Amino acid sequence: MSLVSAFVPIWILTAVGYAACRWGLLGEAAASVLGRFVFHLAMPAALFLALSRMPLSGFAGRSLLAFAVSTVAVVGFGWAGASRLFGRGPGDRPIWGMAAGYVNSANLGIPIATQVLGDVSFLAVVVLLQVLVVAPVILVALDRRSDPAGRIRVRRIASLPVRNPVILASLFGVACSAAGLRLPSAAAAPLTLLAGAAVPAALVALGASLHRTAPSRAEPAEPAGAAELAAVSALKLVAQPVIAYAAGLALHLSAPQLLAVVVCAGLPTAQNTFIFAQEYGVGEAVANRAVVVTTTLSLATLAVAATLLG
């Protein structure tokens, strides 16, 4: 029941967002407004606080490498497969890859790591890898897509950390951690309140978007939608943990290290995928459905990993 209890709040808040939108309590723009609030305010506050309080020493090199191999393989395959298998355009491909390989290391990863692994030390390394390496790559690709001519402008990309609140807050957080700085309570208190809204607001926005993007009975379902969802779910819940396991064996990880790598790789798609998709107006249907489906089904992946490797 401990694994189930970690998922229950996520399912409930997503359902609350869907119901509130269905009953007209939030208005038609609810998903968009909540998504922008999370992307520009709440998520940066949460990332800054988490990273500023996280010690940067003691990185698990081989474990991190095994997880990174699984992430690069799955994100890369999803990125390329979105075009070759499903005809997705340049704007959708980064979101497709992110949906396939960007794990929910925050609101779901923390309770899962606590209950299954007993600590969150390796999860902290996963957070840094995703926030400081994977997310910037995705955001640079999305930012390029937002240029009308699709050009790669060095000055524009170089200024992306300044223009993108997610990257900027993460960099500030790492800098504060490295320097050993701690915010005064007058600054930390409001940031803590704002950060606390990130997860619930993102989940409510996700639920609201499911109602907004759900096809009506008079409209045909999105072409290849079911096939795409099955493919991205298989990559996230099967391929990524299997690749992480194989990489861990090749790197001669100990049993506890192998369990940590596989459990973290088996976490579902992060709701940040939907937030990014919504912010840039691409791949929203794939993103929100992938988050919901993988979150629902990942319990089986995690249970198998914990049983076989625990």
N, C-alpha and C positions, 0 to 999 in steps of 0.2 A: 504493500500500500504506500510505501514511502515514495516510489517513483510516481505513482498516480497523483499523489498529493502535490507534487511539484508542477504537474500539468494543469490541475484543476483551475487555479486562478487565471491562467492564460485562456483556457476555453471559455470561462465565465465572462471575462472582460470582452473577448471578441464577440460573444453572443450578445452582450449588453450593447455594444456598438451597433450591431446589426439590428437588434430590436428597436433601439432608440431611433435609428434612421428609418426603419420600416414604419414606425408609428408617428413619424413626423416631428419628433421632439427636438431634433438638432438642426433641421433645415437641410436643403439640398447641398449646400457647400460645406457641410460638416467635415467630411473626410479630407477635403482639400485644406481647410483652415487648421484642423487638428494636425494634419501631416506637416504643414509648414511650421506650426508651433513647435512640434517635436524636432524637426530638422534644424531650425534656426536658433532655438532657445533651450529646450529641455535636454535634448540629446547632447549638445556641446557641454552643458553644465554637468551632466552625469559622467561623461567621458573625462572631463577635466578633473573632477573630484576623484574618480577611480584611479586614474593614472598618476595624479599628483601624490596619492597616498600609497602607491605601489612601489616596493623596493625594486630597483633595476638590477640588483646583483643576483647571482645564483641561477642564471638561465640554464635550463636543462638542454644542452646542445643537441645530443642525439635524438632525444624525444621530440624536440622542436623540429629538427630536420625531418623526422618521420612524418609528423603532422603537416609540415610545409609541403612535402612531396605529394601527399594525398590532396592537399588544397590546390596546388598548382595543376596537378593532373586533371582533377575534376572540373575546376573552373575553366581551364583551357579547353577541355573536351566540350563542355557545355557551351562555351563561347563560340567555338568553331561549328559544333553540331547544330546550334540554333539557325545558322545560315544554310548549311549543307543539307540538313535533314528536314527543316521546317520553313525554310525560306525567309527567316527573320532578317530585317534590315539592320544597318550598322548601329542604330540607336538601341535596338532591343537586345543585341548580342551581349553587351556587358551585364545587363540585368539578368539575362538567362544564365550566364556563367556564375554570377553572384548567387542566384537562386539555387544553383546546383552545389556550390561549394563553400558558401559563407555561413558559418555555423552560428547558432544562437548562444553566444558565449556569455551573455549578460544575465538577463532575467531568468532564463531557464538553465543556463550552464552553471550558475552559482549554486542553486539548490541541488542540482543533479550531482555536481562534483562533491558537494558536502556530504550527500547521502550515500553515494556510490564509492567515491574515492577517499572520503574522510578529510580532505583538505582541498583548497583551491589554488595551490601554488602553481601547478602546471597550467591551469586555466588562465591565470594571470599572464603567462607567457603567450598563450593563444590570443588573448585580448590584444596584446601589444602587436603581434604579428598581423592580425586582421586590421586593426585600426591604423597602424603606421605603414603597412606595406600593401595589403590587399585593397583596402578601401580607397587609398589615393590612386591606385592604378585604375580602379573602376570609375572613380570620379573624374580623372583626367580624360578617360575615354568618353564619358557622358558629356563632359564640358566641351570636348572637341566636337561632339555631335551637335551641340547647341549652337555652334558657329554656322551661319547660313551656308558658307562655302565649304564647310568641313575641313578647314585648314588647321594645321598644327602650328600654332604661333608660340614661339619659345617664351616671349614676354608674358603672354596670357597664361601659359602653363606654369611659369615660374611664380606668377602672382596668385595661383590657385589656393595655396594655403592661407593667404590673406583674405581671399574672397569667399572661401568655403569654411563655414563655422565648425564643421565636424573635424576637419584636418587641423585648423588653427587651435581649437580647444585641446586636441590631443597633443599637439606639439608643446603647448604651454604646460600641459599636465606633466609630460615627460621632463621638460626643463625644470619644473618645480621639484619633481622627485629627485632628479640628478643633483640639484643644488641644495637639497634638504630644506626647502622653504615650506612653511606652513602658513596658510592664510589666517589672518586675524578673525576672530569669531564674528565680527560685524560684517565681514565679506563672506565667510563660509556659511553662515546661517541662511541667507537668502538663496545662495547657490544650492544648498542642500534641499531646500523646499522646491526649487525649480527642477533639480535633478530627479526628485521623487515623482515628478509628474511624467517623466519620459516614458517609462514602461506602460503605465495604464493608458496614457493618452495615445501612444502608438498602437496599442491593442484595440482601443475603442475606434481609432481611425481605420484600422484594418477591418474591423467588423462593419463599420459604416460603408467602407468601400465595397465590401462583398455585396451589400444590398444595392449600391449604386451601379455596380458593373454586372450584376446578374442579368442574363438575357431574359427577356419576357417570353411568354409562351408563344407569342406570335412571331418571334424572331428565331432564326435558326441558331444553333449553338456555334460558337467560334470554331472555324475550320481547324481541324487537327488539335483542338484544345485538349481533348482527353489523351491523345497520344503524347502531346507535349508534356502534360502534367505527369503522366506515367513515366516518361523518360527522365524528367528533372527529379522526380521523387526517387527513382531507382539510382540515379547518380548520387543523390544526397544520402540516402539511407542504406544503400548497399555498397555501391562502388567506393565511396570515400572511406568508410570504415575498413573495408577489405584491403584497399590500397595502403591505408595507414598500418594495418596489421602486418602486411607483407613487408613494408618498409621497416617496421619495427623489428621484425625477425631478422631482416638483412643487416640491421644495425646492432643486433645482439642486445636488445633492451631487456632489462629484467622484467619479471612478471608484473610487478606494480607499475612500472613505467609503461609497459605494453597496454595494460588495462586503461591507464590514463589517456594514452594517445588514441586508442580505439573508441573510448567513451566520448571524448571530445570531438572526434571525427564523426561520430554517429549522432551528434546533436542536430536538431532540425534547422531548417532555413531561418535565418534571423529576420525579424520584422524590419530591420534596417533596409533590407532589400526592397520592401514595399515603399518605405519612406523615400529612398533614393529614386525609385521608379516614379513615384508620384511627383517628387520635386522637379524631375526633368521631363515628365510627361511621356515616358516610354515604358513599354512592357508591364503596365500595371496589372493586367489580367493574369499574366503568368506569375507575377510576383505575389499577389495576394493569395491566389489559390495554392501556390507552392508553400507559402508559410503555413496556411491552415492545414493542408493535407499532410505535410511532413511533420508538423507539430503533433497531429493526431496519431500518425503511424510510427513515429520515432520511438515510442514507448517499447515497441516490440524489438527494435534494433538494440536499444540500450539494455533491455532485459536479457537478450541473448548474449550480448557482450559481457554483462556482469556475471551471468551464469557460467559461461565458458572460460572466462579469464580471471574471475574473482577468486 
